[in-house]
Amino acid sequence: MLESFKSAVFNRQRKKWEKLRRRGKRSFIVRRGVLKWGSIVGFLTVFAHLCTCHGKADWWFVLSALIACPFAGYLWAWGMWHVNERRYGYIAKK
């Protein structure tokens, strides 16, 4: 019974990945990594900094956070693309 549950979950995940995969690698990286993860984390980091800086914001930190977080999101999404490609068998295992 547990094996059929695992199989159903895997099939659902595989179908979701196939749907995301059809849009392409660039779309996945930009939408999931840069826009979703990177920009949200960047703005939350800046917001937290501005709330705790007690009137004197470090603008170099703000600028670097708004650049570094989307870049980190790009790297995260690029890595997740390759992990999922390998997980679902689209890249031959070496």
C-alpha positions, 0 to 999 in steps of 0.5 A: 500500500505504501508503494502505491502511495509513493508511486502516485506522489512521484507520478504527480510530481513528474507531471508537474515537472513536465508542465514546467519543463514545457515552458523551458529552462529560461522561463523556469529560471526567470520566473521561479528563481529571479522573480519569485525567490530572488525578488521576494527574499531581496525585498524582505531583506531590505524591509527588515533592514529598514525596520531595524536600522533606527533611522540611518539605513546602510544604502550599500547594503540595500543596493547589494541585497537587491542585486545579490538576492535575484542573482542567488535566485538565478543560481538556485533555479539553475541548480533545481532545473538540473536536479529535476532533469536528472531526477525525472530521467531527462539527463542520462545518469553518468 
